[in-house]
Amino acid sequence: MADEAERVLVSKTLEFPAPADVMWETIADFGGLLRWWPSGIEAVDSEGAGRGMMRRLHLAGGRSVSERLAVLEPENRVMELELLDGRPAYMRWYFARYEVVPRASGSALLWSPRCDVEPGTADKARGFIEAGWGSVGKGLAAYAQAHAGA
């Protein structure tokens, strides 16, 4: 009998001084990750458009990661990506939801990654997610600051 997976759910919020439309256009540009990602990605190859679009991230050190745009709802400013390969070996699957919401002083990103992992590895998965959040937060915060008056 196969071991039951552990589900890991995380929710993070980041406030931006830039308007929701500006931040949404940036985040929803699935092939344009290098516009705001702070470091560690040398190139992005993308294929297709809209829902189902694929991108391969070529990371420093020669590794690569493939992601698929699983959900794209511009009317709700929601997108969701699936990490296809390049996941840690203990991770069975990984999805991350990005939702941009307007705020009186700009906008906010509601980031909700989730994954199933091998039993006993949930803390490692949370560490993986926290590292991703560090890059997402740092890159988007700098981009938003530069475009606050847009």
PyRosetta script that sets phi, psi and omega in degrees:
from pyrosetta import init, pose_from_sequence

init()
pose = pose_from_sequence("MADEAERVLVSKTLEFPAPADVMWETIADFGGLLRWWPSGIEAVDSEGAGRGMMRRLHLAGGRSVSERLAVLEPENRVMELELLDGRPAYMRWYFARYEVVPRASGSALLWSPRCDVEPGTADKARGFIEAGWGSVGKGLAAYAQAHAGA")
pose.set_psi(1, 132.1)
pose.set_omega(1, -179.6)
pose.set_phi(2, -71.3)
pose.set_psi(2, 144.7)
pose.set_omega(2, 176.3)
pose.set_phi(3, -66.9)
pose.set_psi(3, 142.9)
pose.set_omega(3, 175.6)
pose.set_phi(4, -71.6)
pose.set_psi(4, 138.2)
pose.set_omega(4, 177.7)
pose.set_phi(5, -74.9)
pose.set_psi(5, 155.1)
pose.set_omega(5, 172.0)
pose.set_phi(6, -99.6)
pose.set_psi(6, 134.3)
pose.set_omega(6, 177.7)
pose.set_phi(7, -92.1)
pose.set_psi(7, 132.2)
pose.set_omega(7, 176.8)
pose.set_phi(8, -117.0)
pose.set_psi(8, 124.1)
pose.set_omega(8, 178.6)
pose.set_phi(9, -123.7)
pose.set_psi(9, 133.7)
pose.set_omega(9, 179.0)
pose.set_phi(10, -134.1)
pose.set_psi(10, 144.1)
pose.set_omega(10, 174.7)
pose.set_phi(11, -132.0)
pose.set_psi(11, 130.4)
pose.set_omega(11, 179.1)
pose.set_phi(12, -133.1)
pose.set_psi(12, 151.0)
pose.set_omega(12, 176.3)
pose.set_phi(13, -130.6)
pose.set_psi(13, 137.1)
pose.set_omega(13, 176.9)
pose.set_phi(14, -131.6)
pose.set_psi(14, 124.3)
pose.set_omega(14, 179.2)
pose.set_phi(15, -87.3)
pose.set_psi(15, 141.5)
pose.set_omega(15, -180.0)
pose.set_phi(16, -124.4)
pose.set_psi(16, 147.1)
pose.set_omega(16, 172.3)
pose.set_phi(17, -80.6)
pose.set_psi(17, -12.6)
pose.set_omega(17, -178.8)
pose.set_phi(18, -84.4)
pose.set_psi(18, 152.1)
pose.set_omega(18, 179.7)
pose.set_phi(19, -63.4)
pose.set_psi(19, 154.8)
pose.set_omega(19, -178.2)
pose.set_phi(20, -58.2)
pose.set_psi(20, -40.6)
pose.set_omega(20, -178.6)
pose.set_phi(21, -63.1)
pose.set_psi(21, -39.4)
pose.set_omega(21, 178.7)
pose.set_phi(22, -65.1)
pose.set_psi(22, -45.7)
pose.set_omega(22, -178.5)
pose.set_phi(23, -69.4)
pose.set_psi(23, -37.7)
pose.set_omega(23, 178.4)
pose.set_phi(24, -62.8)
pose.set_psi(24, -47.4)
pose.set_omega(24, 180.0)
pose.set_phi(25, -57.7)
pose.set_psi(25, -36.8)
pose.set_omega(25, -179.9)
pose.set_phi(26, -69.5)
pose.set_psi(26, -49.9)
pose.set_omega(26, -177.2)
pose.set_phi(27, -69.1)
pose.set_psi(27, -40.0)
pose.set_omega(27, -177.0)
pose.set_phi(28, -73.5)
pose.set_psi(28, -13.5)
pose.set_omega(28, 176.3)
pose.set_phi(29, -77.1)
pose.set_psi(29, 80.2)
pose.set_omega(29, -170.8)
pose.set_phi(30, -58.2)
pose.set_psi(30, -34.9)
pose.set_omega(30, 178.5)
pose.set_phi(31, -84.9)
pose.set_psi(31, -9.2)
pose.set_omega(31, -175.2)
pose.set_phi(32, -100.1)
pose.set_psi(32, 28.7)
pose.set_omega(32, -176.1)
pose.set_phi(33, -56.0)
pose.set_psi(33, -34.3)
pose.set_omega(33, -177.4)
pose.set_phi(34, -66.3)
pose.set_psi(34, -14.7)
pose.set_omega(34, 176.9)
pose.set_phi(35, -62.4)
pose.set_psi(35, -29.3)
pose.set_omega(35, -174.2)
pose.set_phi(36, -133.1)
pose.set_psi(36, -16.3)
pose.set_omega(36, -178.0)
pose.set_phi(37, -66.9)
pose.set_psi(37, 130.8)
pose.set_omega(37, -168.6)
pose.set_phi(38, -71.2)
pose.set_psi(38, -38.9)
pose.set_omega(38, -178.1)
pose.set_phi(39, -173.8)
pose.set_psi(39, 166.5)
pose.set_omega(39, 174.6)
pose.set_phi(40, 94.1)
pose.set_psi(40, -12.4)
pose.set_omega(40, 175.7)
pose.set_phi(41, -111.6)
pose.set_psi(41, 121.1)
pose.set_omega(41, -177.2)
pose.set_phi(42, -87.7)
pose.set_psi(42, -32.0)
pose.set_omega(42, -178.8)
pose.set_phi(43, -159.0)
pose.set_psi(43, 156.0)
pose.set_omega(43, 176.3)
pose.set_phi(44, -129.2)
pose.set_psi(44, 124.1)
pose.set_omega(44, 172.6)
pose.set_phi(45, -106.0)
pose.set_psi(45, 130.4)
pose.set_omega(45, 179.6)
pose.set_phi(46, -124.6)
pose.set_psi(46, 154.1)
pose.set_omega(46, -178.7)
pose.set_phi(47, -141.6)
pose.set_psi(47, 130.5)
pose.set_omega(47, 179.1)
pose.set_phi(48, 90.4)
pose.set_psi(48, -172.4)
pose.set_omega(48, 179.1)
pose.set_phi(49, -149.9)
pose.set_psi(49, 148.6)
pose.set_omega(49, 177.5)
pose.set_phi(50, 68.5)
pose.set_psi(50, -159.9)
pose.set_omega(50, -178.9)
pose.set_phi(51, -56.8)
pose.set_psi(51, 134.4)
pose.set_omega(51, -177.5)
pose.set_phi(52, 94.5)
pose.set_psi(52, -11.0)
pose.set_omega(52, 178.4)
pose.set_phi(53, -55.7)
pose.set_psi(53, 145.2)
pose.set_omega(53, 179.2)
pose.set_phi(54, -115.2)
pose.set_psi(54, 149.0)
pose.set_omega(54, 170.4)
pose.set_phi(55, -140.6)
pose.set_psi(55, 143.4)
pose.set_omega(55, 174.5)
pose.set_phi(56, -114.9)
pose.set_psi(56, 123.9)
pose.set_omega(56, 178.6)
pose.set_phi(57, -96.6)
pose.set_psi(57, 121.6)
pose.set_omega(57, 176.7)
pose.set_phi(58, -94.7)
pose.set_psi(58, 111.1)
pose.set_omega(58, -172.6)
pose.set_phi(59, -91.3)
pose.set_psi(59, 156.5)
pose.set_omega(59, 173.1)
pose.set_phi(60, -57.3)
pose.set_psi(60, 140.4)
pose.set_omega(60, -179.3)
pose.set_phi(61, 92.9)
pose.set_psi(61, -0.2)
pose.set_omega(61, 173.9)
pose.set_phi(62, 92.5)
pose.set_psi(62, -7.2)
pose.set_omega(62, 176.8)
pose.set_phi(63, -76.2)
pose.set_psi(63, 163.3)
pose.set_omega(63, 173.0)
pose.set_phi(64, -141.6)
pose.set_psi(64, 159.5)
pose.set_omega(64, -177.9)
pose.set_phi(65, -135.7)
pose.set_psi(65, 137.2)
pose.set_omega(65, 176.0)
pose.set_phi(66, -110.5)
pose.set_psi(66, 136.8)
pose.set_omega(66, 178.8)
pose.set_phi(67, -132.4)
pose.set_psi(67, 151.4)
pose.set_omega(67, 177.8)
pose.set_phi(68, -122.6)
pose.set_psi(68, 137.0)
pose.set_omega(68, 174.5)
pose.set_phi(69, -78.4)
pose.set_psi(69, 101.7)
pose.set_omega(69, -172.9)
pose.set_phi(70, -85.5)
pose.set_psi(70, -34.2)
pose.set_omega(70, -178.1)
pose.set_phi(71, -136.6)
pose.set_psi(71, 135.5)
pose.set_omega(71, 174.4)
pose.set_phi(72, -143.2)
pose.set_psi(72, 110.4)
pose.set_omega(72, -179.6)
pose.set_phi(73, -126.3)
pose.set_psi(73, 81.6)
pose.set_omega(73, -177.8)
pose.set_phi(74, -57.6)
pose.set_psi(74, -35.5)
pose.set_omega(74, -178.7)
pose.set_phi(75, -63.5)
pose.set_psi(75, -24.1)
pose.set_omega(75, 178.0)
pose.set_phi(76, -108.7)
pose.set_psi(76, 0.7)
pose.set_omega(76, -175.6)
pose.set_phi(77, 53.9)
pose.set_psi(77, 49.8)
pose.set_omega(77, -178.9)
pose.set_phi(78, -125.6)
pose.set_psi(78, 135.1)
pose.set_omega(78, 168.9)
pose.set_phi(79, -140.0)
pose.set_psi(79, 156.5)
pose.set_omega(79, 178.8)
pose.set_phi(80, -140.0)
pose.set_psi(80, 134.7)
pose.set_omega(80, 177.4)
pose.set_phi(81, -114.4)
pose.set_psi(81, 153.3)
pose.set_omega(81, 174.8)
pose.set_phi(82, -116.6)
pose.set_psi(82, 129.3)
pose.set_omega(82, 175.4)
pose.set_phi(83, -84.3)
pose.set_psi(83, 113.3)
pose.set_omega(83, -173.2)
pose.set_phi(84, -88.8)
pose.set_psi(84, -48.2)
pose.set_omega(84, 175.8)
pose.set_phi(85, -140.8)
pose.set_psi(85, 164.0)
pose.set_omega(85, -173.8)
pose.set_phi(86, 92.2)
pose.set_psi(86, 2.2)
pose.set_omega(86, 175.9)
pose.set_phi(87, -71.0)
pose.set_psi(87, 155.3)
pose.set_omega(87, 170.0)
pose.set_phi(88, -59.5)
pose.set_psi(88, 150.1)
pose.set_omega(88, -174.9)
pose.set_phi(89, -59.7)
pose.set_psi(89, -28.9)
pose.set_omega(89, -178.1)
pose.set_phi(90, -79.0)
pose.set_psi(90, -9.0)
pose.set_omega(90, -174.9)
pose.set_phi(91, -95.9)
pose.set_psi(91, 120.0)
pose.set_omega(91, -178.2)
pose.set_phi(92, -78.2)
pose.set_psi(92, -38.8)
pose.set_omega(92, 174.8)
pose.set_phi(93, -159.2)
pose.set_psi(93, 162.5)
pose.set_omega(93, -177.8)
pose.set_phi(94, -150.5)
pose.set_psi(94, 129.9)
pose.set_omega(94, 172.1)
pose.set_phi(95, -128.6)
pose.set_psi(95, 148.3)
pose.set_omega(95, 174.7)
pose.set_phi(96, -134.1)
pose.set_psi(96, 128.5)
pose.set_omega(96, 179.2)
pose.set_phi(97, -101.7)
pose.set_psi(97, 134.2)
pose.set_omega(97, 176.6)
pose.set_phi(98, -119.0)
pose.set_psi(98, 124.1)
pose.set_omega(98, 175.7)
pose.set_phi(99, -130.5)
pose.set_psi(99, 126.3)
pose.set_omega(99, 178.6)
pose.set_phi(100, -103.9)
pose.set_psi(100, 125.8)
pose.set_omega(100, -178.7)
pose.set_phi(101, -122.8)
pose.set_psi(101, 143.5)
pose.set_omega(101, 177.7)
pose.set_phi(102, -71.1)
pose.set_psi(102, 147.1)
pose.set_omega(102, 174.4)
pose.set_phi(103, -132.1)
pose.set_psi(103, 158.9)
pose.set_omega(103, 179.6)
pose.set_phi(104, -57.6)
pose.set_psi(104, -34.8)
pose.set_omega(104, -176.9)
pose.set_phi(105, -100.7)
pose.set_psi(105, 11.0)
pose.set_omega(105, -179.6)
pose.set_phi(106, 149.6)
pose.set_psi(106, -107.7)
pose.set_omega(106, -178.3)
pose.set_phi(107, -159.0)
pose.set_psi(107, 175.8)
pose.set_omega(107, 176.2)
pose.set_phi(108, -143.2)
pose.set_psi(108, 148.1)
pose.set_omega(108, 172.2)
pose.set_phi(109, -102.4)
pose.set_psi(109, 125.7)
pose.set_omega(109, 171.1)
pose.set_phi(110, -102.7)
pose.set_psi(110, 112.9)
pose.set_omega(110, -174.9)
pose.set_phi(111, -112.1)
pose.set_psi(111, 122.8)
pose.set_omega(111, -174.1)
pose.set_phi(112, -132.8)
pose.set_psi(112, 84.9)
pose.set_omega(112, 174.0)
pose.set_phi(113, -80.6)
pose.set_psi(113, 152.3)
pose.set_omega(113, 176.2)
pose.set_phi(114, -149.3)
pose.set_psi(114, 150.3)
pose.set_omega(114, 179.8)
pose.set_phi(115, -158.2)
pose.set_psi(115, 161.0)
pose.set_omega(115, 169.1)
pose.set_phi(116, -108.6)
pose.set_psi(116, 135.5)
pose.set_omega(116, -177.3)
pose.set_phi(117, -130.2)
pose.set_psi(117, 163.3)
pose.set_omega(117, 176.3)
pose.set_phi(118, -62.9)
pose.set_psi(118, 147.5)
pose.set_omega(118, 179.6)
pose.set_phi(119, -52.4)
pose.set_psi(119, 136.5)
pose.set_omega(119, 177.8)
pose.set_phi(120, 84.4)
pose.set_psi(120, 4.5)
pose.set_omega(120, -177.0)
pose.set_phi(121, -115.4)
pose.set_psi(121, 11.9)
pose.set_omega(121, -176.5)
pose.set_phi(122, -60.5)
pose.set_psi(122, -38.6)
pose.set_omega(122, 179.8)
pose.set_phi(123, -65.9)
pose.set_psi(123, -37.6)
pose.set_omega(123, 175.9)
pose.set_phi(124, -63.1)
pose.set_psi(124, -41.2)
pose.set_omega(124, 179.5)
pose.set_phi(125, -64.0)
pose.set_psi(125, -41.4)
pose.set_omega(125, 177.7)
pose.set_phi(126, -61.7)
pose.set_psi(126, -37.7)
pose.set_omega(126, 176.5)
pose.set_phi(127, -63.3)
pose.set_psi(127, -42.1)
pose.set_omega(127, 176.5)
pose.set_phi(128, -60.5)
pose.set_psi(128, -45.9)
pose.set_omega(128, -179.7)
pose.set_phi(129, -65.6)
pose.set_psi(129, -43.2)
pose.set_omega(129, 179.3)
pose.set_phi(130, -61.6)
pose.set_psi(130, -38.0)
pose.set_omega(130, 177.5)
pose.set_phi(131, -64.2)
pose.set_psi(131, -42.2)
pose.set_omega(131, 176.4)
pose.set_phi(132, -62.1)
pose.set_psi(132, -42.7)
pose.set_omega(132, 179.0)
pose.set_phi(133, -61.5)
pose.set_psi(133, -37.8)
pose.set_omega(133, 178.3)
pose.set_phi(134, -57.9)
pose.set_psi(134, -43.6)
pose.set_omega(134, 179.4)
pose.set_phi(135, -71.6)
pose.set_psi(135, -43.7)
pose.set_omega(135, 178.4)
pose.set_phi(136, -59.0)
pose.set_psi(136, -50.9)
pose.set_omega(136, -177.4)
pose.set_phi(137, -62.8)
pose.set_psi(137, -46.7)
pose.set_omega(137, -178.6)
pose.set_phi(138, -62.7)
pose.set_psi(138, -47.3)
pose.set_omega(138, -177.6)
pose.set_phi(139, -66.7)
pose.set_psi(139, -46.8)
pose.set_omega(139, -178.3)
pose.set_phi(140, -70.8)
pose.set_psi(140, -34.5)
pose.set_omega(140, 177.9)
pose.set_phi(141, -63.2)
pose.set_psi(141, -42.5)
pose.set_omega(141, 178.2)
pose.set_phi(142, -65.9)
pose.set_psi(142, -42.3)
pose.set_omega(142, 178.9)
pose.set_phi(143, -62.3)
pose.set_psi(143, -45.4)
pose.set_omega(143, -179.2)
pose.set_phi(144, -62.0)
pose.set_psi(144, -41.5)
pose.set_omega(144, 179.7)
pose.set_phi(145, -61.8)
pose.set_psi(145, -40.2)
pose.set_omega(145, 179.9)
pose.set_phi(146, -70.5)
pose.set_psi(146, -21.4)
pose.set_omega(146, -177.0)
pose.set_phi(147, -118.2)
pose.set_psi(147, 23.1)
pose.set_omega(147, -176.3)
pose.set_phi(148, -61.6)
pose.set_psi(148, -32.1)
pose.set_omega(148, -177.9)
pose.set_phi(149, -91.1)
pose.set_psi(149, 6.3)
pose.set_omega(149, -176.0)
pose.set_phi(150, -67.1)
pose.dump_pdb("model.pdb")
